[in-house]
Amino acid sequence: MKIGLLGYGTVGKGVFDILEELNGLEVKYVLDLRELPELGEKLTHDLNVILSDPEVDTVVELIGGMNPAYDFVKKSLLAGKNVVTANKLMVSLHYGELVRLAAEKGVSFRYSASAGGGIPWLVNLQRAHRASRLELVYGIMNGTTNYILDSMTTLGEEFDAALAEAQKLGFAEADPSSDIDGLDTRHKTTLSANVAYGVVLDDEKVDAFGIRFAKKCDIDAAGEAGYALKLFGVARRCQEGIAAYVEPTLVPAETPEGNIHGCDNIIAFEGSYIGKTRFVGAGAGRYPTGYAVVQDLVDIDAGPGVLYNEKMDEAAVNNAAECHAYYVRTDATDDPFFVALEKKPFGAGFATEKVSVRQMHDFAARALAAGKEIFIAGFWN
């Protein structure tokens, strides 16, 4: 296999290093805008050099973001090249289109590293889907938010201090919005649902409320009641469509999910015949993510190497069908929905009756739009 590697950043360098130690998989070109003398003749600034070379059968996209990554991936598939990517944003927003294009061209399109980092999550989810009716996928899918919440829990820090430390250590970006607003987890939840249920969800319809507004008093309220506060992505099969959402979640502290620390992830699925299966490990980083990319390359080299389902139905996101109790801390107490809720004091806020995810996320959005303070967390069933 000869590879065109797009991007030589953190993960790209990790992939390059790992491939240097493997026989049979050669990086022929590296596309990067920078001058990188250490790459010698492998370096190119022109995608067409890669696409026009018949020896290159596989393109690895590690540029990130939407553009030009999306354009480059489409052009690579159209040129009859296999594609491997770690780009959760691009794949979650263009899943159906890219998968169908790969199928039409008879090439492989793999994206294991886009959800779970080094955890073999999507590949095992696909295997389980083919032999079992899956009902639920969920878990901690973002190492940055887990690090922040864990620091707030174990060190007693407020959110801003925990975030600053995560940024100092390189666990959080200078602009952490995608992580702390739940968007990164949303993309991973969408991809997990697509693979688990053989569907194509509209990523933008997946409700997401992150941890930006979490405070130490919320952590304390959870701990005093025997819970740990974590950010969950959830996709559950329901009667009509799929309930898919991201939100802070109160999980019993004694459970495996309640005992995930630092930047680790834990993701699980439940289904017929197999019950519950959990996967734990590093969700990000140069070599864990690079390892997942290389595993995709090895799979393609060994055989068909396809990571998508033959059947992909358009499916609605139906969060009105998912109901559970919530912890709510807010000053939007005059909202008619909040006034009508059955609730009782819980720490710095209230524990509510069971309500739909759709209703609670709509309430949170109204509160934020009105400039009110609000933090919500679902109680895990």
C-alpha positions as CSV (number, residue, x, y, z in Angstrom):
1,M,0.0,0.0,0.0
2,K,1.2,3.5,-0.9
3,I,-0.3,6.3,1.0
4,G,-0.8,10.0,0.5
5,L,-0.9,11.6,3.9
6,L,-2.8,14.9,4.1
7,G,-1.6,16.9,7.1
8,Y,1.5,16.6,9.3
9,G,0.2,18.0,12.6
10,T,-0.1,16.2,15.9
11,V,-2.0,13.1,14.6
12,G,-0.4,13.2,11.1
13,K,3.1,13.0,12.7
14,G,1.9,10.1,14.9
15,V,0.6,8.1,11.9
16,F,3.9,8.8,10.0
17,D,6.0,7.6,12.9
18,I,3.9,4.4,13.3
19,L,4.0,3.6,9.6
20,E,7.8,4.0,9.6
21,E,7.9,0.8,11.7
22,L,5.5,-1.3,9.6
23,N,6.4,-3.3,6.5
24,G,4.2,-3.0,3.4
25,L,2.6,0.4,4.2
26,E,4.6,3.3,2.8
27,V,3.9,7.0,2.9
28,K,4.8,8.2,-0.6
29,Y,3.6,11.8,-0.1
30,V,2.8,14.2,2.7
31,L,0.7,17.2,1.8
32,D,1.3,20.2,4.0
33,L,1.5,23.9,3.3
34,R,4.6,24.3,5.5
35,E,8.2,23.7,4.4
36,L,9.3,20.5,6.2
37,P,12.9,19.7,5.1
38,E,12.9,16.5,7.2
39,L,10.4,15.0,4.8
40,G,12.6,15.5,1.7
41,E,10.9,14.4,-1.6
42,K,7.9,13.1,0.2
43,L,6.6,16.6,0.8
44,T,4.2,18.2,-1.6
45,H,1.9,21.3,-1.6
46,D,-0.3,20.0,-4.4
47,L,-3.1,17.5,-3.9
48,N,-3.1,16.7,-7.6
49,V,0.3,15.2,-7.3
50,I,-1.2,12.6,-5.0
51,L,-4.4,12.1,-6.9
52,S,-2.7,11.7,-10.3
53,D,-0.2,9.1,-9.1
54,P,-1.5,5.6,-9.9
55,E,0.8,4.1,-7.3
56,V,-1.1,5.8,-4.5
57,D,-4.1,3.7,-3.6
58,T,-5.0,5.3,-0.2
59,V,-5.4,8.8,1.1
60,V,-5.2,9.6,4.8
61,E,-6.9,12.9,5.7
62,L,-5.7,14.5,9.0
63,I,-6.1,18.2,8.2
64,G,-9.2,18.5,10.4
65,G,-12.1,20.9,10.1
66,M,-14.5,21.2,7.2
67,N,-12.5,22.9,4.5
68,P,-10.4,22.0,2.6
69,A,-10.7,18.5,4.2
70,Y,-14.2,17.8,2.8
71,D,-13.2,18.9,-0.7
72,F,-10.0,16.9,-0.6
73,V,-11.8,13.7,0.6
74,K,-14.4,14.0,-2.1
75,K,-11.8,14.4,-4.8
76,S,-9.8,11.4,-3.4
77,L,-12.9,9.2,-3.5
78,L,-13.8,10.4,-7.0
79,A,-10.2,9.5,-8.1
80,G,-10.8,5.9,-6.9
81,K,-8.6,6.2,-3.8
82,N,-9.4,4.5,-0.5
83,V,-9.8,7.2,2.3
84,V,-9.0,7.0,6.0
85,T,-9.9,10.0,8.2
86,A,-10.1,11.0,11.8
87,N,-12.3,14.0,11.0
88,K,-15.5,13.6,13.1
89,L,-16.9,17.0,12.1
90,M,-16.7,16.3,8.3
91,V,-17.9,12.7,8.6
92,S,-20.8,13.4,10.9
93,L,-22.1,16.2,8.7
94,H,-21.5,14.4,5.3
95,Y,-21.8,10.7,6.4
96,G,-24.4,9.6,3.9
97,E,-22.9,11.4,0.9
98,L,-19.3,10.2,1.5
99,V,-20.3,6.6,2.3
100,R,-22.4,6.3,-0.8
101,L,-19.7,7.8,-2.9
102,A,-17.2,5.3,-1.6
103,A,-19.6,2.5,-2.3
104,E,-20.2,3.7,-5.9
105,K,-16.5,3.9,-6.5
106,G,-15.8,0.5,-4.9
107,V,-13.2,1.9,-2.5
108,S,-12.9,1.8,1.3
109,F,-13.9,4.7,3.5
110,R,-12.8,4.3,7.1
111,Y,-13.0,6.7,10.1
112,S,-12.4,4.6,13.2
113,A,-10.3,7.4,14.8
114,S,-13.2,9.9,14.6
115,A,-14.9,8.5,17.7
116,G,-13.1,7.0,20.6
117,G,-9.5,7.9,19.7
118,G,-7.5,4.8,20.3
119,I,-10.5,2.8,21.5
120,P,-11.6,0.2,18.9
121,W,-15.2,1.5,19.3
122,L,-16.7,2.0,15.8
123,V,-15.3,-1.2,14.3
124,N,-16.8,-3.3,17.2
125,L,-20.0,-1.3,17.0
126,Q,-20.3,-2.3,13.4
127,R,-19.6,-5.9,14.1
128,A,-22.2,-5.9,16.9
129,H,-24.8,-4.3,14.6
130,R,-24.4,-7.0,12.1
131,A,-25.2,-9.8,14.6
132,S,-27.4,-8.2,17.1
133,R,-30.2,-5.7,17.4
134,L,-28.6,-2.8,19.2
135,E,-30.8,-0.6,21.4
136,L,-28.5,1.9,23.1
137,V,-25.1,3.5,22.7
138,Y,-23.8,5.9,25.3
139,G,-20.9,7.1,27.3
140,I,-18.1,9.6,27.9
141,M,-16.7,10.4,24.5
142,N,-14.6,13.5,25.1
143,G,-11.4,13.4,27.2
144,T,-11.2,17.2,27.7
145,T,-14.5,17.5,29.4
146,N,-13.9,14.5,31.5
147,Y,-10.6,16.0,32.6
148,I,-12.3,19.2,33.6
149,L,-15.1,17.5,35.5
150,D,-12.7,15.1,37.2
151,S,-10.5,18.0,38.3
152,M,-13.6,19.9,39.7
153,T,-14.5,16.7,41.5
154,T,-11.2,15.5,42.9
155,L,-9.5,18.9,43.4
156,G,-12.5,21.0,44.3
157,E,-11.7,23.5,41.5
158,E,-14.2,25.8,39.8
159,F,-14.8,25.4,36.1
160,D,-12.5,28.2,34.9
161,A,-9.5,27.0,36.9
162,A,-10.0,23.4,35.7
163,L,-10.3,24.6,32.1
164,A,-7.1,26.7,32.4
165,E,-5.2,23.8,33.7
166,A,-6.5,21.6,30.9
167,Q,-5.3,24.2,28.4
168,K,-1.9,24.5,30.1
169,L,-1.4,20.7,29.8
170,G,-2.5,20.7,26.2
171,F,-5.7,18.7,26.8
172,A,-7.9,21.7,25.8
173,E,-7.6,24.0,22.8
174,A,-7.1,27.8,23.1
175,D,-10.8,28.0,21.9
176,P,-12.4,25.0,23.8
177,S,-15.9,25.7,22.6
178,S,-16.3,22.4,20.6
179,D,-15.4,20.4,23.7
180,I,-17.2,22.3,26.5
181,D,-20.3,23.0,24.5
182,G,-20.7,19.3,23.7
183,L,-20.3,19.7,19.9
184,D,-17.3,17.3,19.7
185,T,-19.4,14.7,21.6
186,R,-22.4,15.4,19.4
187,H,-20.4,14.5,16.3
188,K,-19.2,11.3,17.9
189,T,-22.7,10.4,19.0
190,T,-24.1,11.0,15.5
191,L,-21.5,8.7,14.0
192,S,-22.0,6.0,16.7
193,A,-25.8,6.1,16.0
194,N,-25.3,5.8,12.3
195,V,-23.1,2.8,12.6
196,A,-25.1,1.1,15.4
197,Y,-28.5,1.5,13.8
198,G,-27.7,1.5,10.1
199,V,-29.1,5.0,9.7
200,V,-28.1,8.5,8.6
201,L,-28.9,11.1,11.3
202,D,-28.9,14.9,10.8
203,D,-26.1,15.9,13.2
204,E,-27.5,19.4,13.7
205,K,-30.8,17.9,15.0
206,V,-28.9,16.1,17.9
207,D,-29.5,18.2,21.0
208,A,-26.3,19.2,22.8
209,F,-25.9,21.0,26.2
210,G,-22.3,21.0,27.3
211,I,-20.4,21.8,30.6
212,R,-19.6,25.4,30.0
213,F,-22.0,26.5,32.8
214,A,-21.0,23.8,35.3
215,K,-20.1,25.0,38.8
216,K,-18.5,23.5,41.8
217,C,-21.9,23.6,43.6
218,D,-23.3,21.2,40.9
219,I,-20.4,18.8,41.5
220,D,-21.0,19.0,45.2
221,A,-24.8,18.4,44.8
222,A,-24.0,15.3,42.7
223,G,-21.4,14.0,45.2
224,E,-23.5,14.4,48.3
225,A,-26.3,12.3,46.6
226,G,-23.9,9.6,45.6
227,Y,-23.5,10.6,41.9
228,A,-20.6,11.6,39.7
229,L,-21.1,14.4,37.0
230,K,-20.0,13.4,33.5
231,L,-20.8,14.5,30.0
232,F,-22.6,11.8,28.1
233,G,-23.5,11.3,24.5
234,V,-26.5,9.0,24.1
235,A,-28.3,7.4,21.1
236,R,-31.2,5.1,21.9
237,R,-33.5,3.3,19.5
238,C,-37.1,4.4,20.0
239,Q,-40.4,3.6,18.4
240,E,-40.1,6.3,15.8
241,G,-36.6,7.3,14.9
242,I,-33.6,7.6,17.3
243,A,-33.3,9.6,20.5
244,A,-29.8,11.2,20.3
245,Y,-28.5,13.9,22.5
246,V,-25.5,15.2,24.6
247,E,-25.8,16.5,28.1
248,P,-24.2,16.5,31.6
249,T,-25.3,13.4,33.3
250,L,-25.5,12.3,37.0
251,V,-24.3,8.6,37.1
252,P,-24.0,6.5,40.3
253,A,-20.5,7.1,41.6
254,E,-19.9,3.3,42.1
255,T,-20.4,2.5,38.4
256,P,-17.6,2.1,35.9
257,E,-18.8,5.4,34.2
258,G,-18.6,7.2,37.5
259,N,-15.0,6.1,38.0
260,I,-13.4,7.3,34.7
261,H,-10.7,9.8,35.5
262,G,-8.4,12.2,33.6
263,C,-8.8,12.2,29.8
264,D,-10.0,8.6,29.5
265,N,-13.3,7.7,27.7
266,I,-15.8,5.0,28.4
267,I,-18.3,4.1,25.7
268,A,-20.9,1.2,25.7
269,F,-23.5,-0.4,23.7
270,E,-26.5,-2.6,24.7
271,G,-28.2,-5.1,22.5
272,S,-29.9,-8.5,22.1
273,Y,-27.8,-11.5,22.7
274,I,-24.8,-9.5,23.9
275,G,-26.2,-7.4,26.7
276,K,-24.0,-4.5,27.7
277,T,-20.4,-4.1,26.4
278,R,-18.1,-1.3,27.6
279,F,-14.9,0.0,26.0
280,V,-12.4,2.1,28.0
281,G,-9.2,3.8,27.0
282,A,-7.5,6.9,25.7
283,G,-9.9,9.0,23.7
284,A,-7.4,11.3,22.1
285,G,-3.7,12.0,21.7
286,R,-1.0,11.7,18.9
287,Y,-0.3,8.0,19.2
288,P,-3.7,6.6,20.4
289,T,-5.5,8.4,17.5
290,G,-2.6,7.6,15.1
291,Y,-2.9,4.0,16.1
292,A,-6.6,3.9,15.2
293,V,-5.8,5.5,11.8
294,V,-3.1,2.9,11.1
295,Q,-5.5,0.1,12.1
296,D,-7.8,1.3,9.4
297,L,-5.0,1.2,6.9
298,V,-4.0,-2.4,8.0
299,D,-7.6,-3.5,7.6
300,I,-7.8,-2.0,4.1
301,D,-4.6,-3.6,3.1
302,A,-5.7,-7.0,4.4
303,G,-9.1,-7.2,2.7
304,P,-12.3,-5.2,1.9
305,G,-11.8,-2.9,4.9
306,V,-15.2,-1.3,4.6
307,L,-16.4,0.6,7.7
308,Y,-20.0,1.4,6.9
309,N,-23.3,-0.6,6.7
310,E,-24.9,-1.7,3.4
311,K,-28.2,-0.4,4.5
312,M,-28.5,3.3,5.6
313,D,-31.9,4.7,6.2
314,E,-32.7,8.3,6.8
315,A,-33.8,8.5,10.4
316,A,-35.4,11.2,12.4
317,V,-33.9,12.4,15.7
318,N,-36.8,12.0,18.2
319,N,-35.8,13.3,21.5
320,A,-39.5,13.8,22.5
321,A,-39.5,10.0,23.1
322,E,-36.7,10.0,25.6
323,C,-37.7,10.9,29.2
324,H,-35.8,11.0,32.5
325,A,-35.5,13.2,35.6
326,Y,-33.2,16.2,35.6
327,Y,-31.1,18.3,38.0
328,V,-31.7,21.9,37.1
329,R,-30.0,25.0,38.5
330,T,-31.4,28.2,37.0
331,D,-32.8,31.7,37.6
332,A,-35.3,31.3,34.7
333,T,-37.8,30.4,37.3
334,D,-40.7,32.3,35.6
335,D,-40.6,30.1,32.5
336,P,-44.0,28.4,32.2
337,F,-42.4,25.0,31.7
338,F,-40.3,25.4,34.8
339,V,-43.2,26.7,36.9
340,A,-45.3,23.6,35.9
341,L,-42.6,21.1,36.6
342,E,-42.9,18.8,39.7
343,K,-39.6,19.3,41.5
344,K,-37.9,19.2,44.8
345,P,-34.7,20.9,46.2
346,F,-31.5,19.1,45.2
347,G,-28.2,20.8,46.2
348,A,-28.0,24.2,44.6
349,G,-30.9,23.5,42.3
350,F,-33.8,21.1,41.9
351,A,-34.5,17.5,41.0
352,T,-37.4,17.3,38.5
353,E,-39.9,14.7,37.5
354,K,-39.3,12.8,34.4
355,V,-39.6,15.0,31.3
356,S,-38.6,14.6,27.7
357,V,-35.1,15.5,26.5
358,R,-36.7,17.7,23.9
359,Q,-38.6,19.7,26.5
360,M,-35.6,20.2,28.8
361,H,-33.2,21.2,26.0
362,D,-35.8,23.6,24.6
363,F,-36.2,25.2,28.1
364,A,-32.4,25.5,28.4
365,A,-32.1,27.2,25.0
366,R,-34.9,29.6,25.9
367,A,-33.2,30.5,29.2
368,L,-29.8,31.1,27.6
369,A,-31.4,33.2,24.8
370,A,-33.0,35.3,27.5
371,G,-29.7,35.9,29.2
372,K,-30.6,33.7,32.2
373,E,-28.3,31.4,34.1
374,I,-29.0,27.6,33.7
375,F,-27.3,24.3,34.1
376,I,-29.0,21.0,33.5
377,A,-27.9,17.4,34.1
378,G,-29.9,14.2,33.4
379,F,-30.2,11.5,35.9
380,W,-29.0,8.3,34.3
381,N,-31.7,5.6,34.2
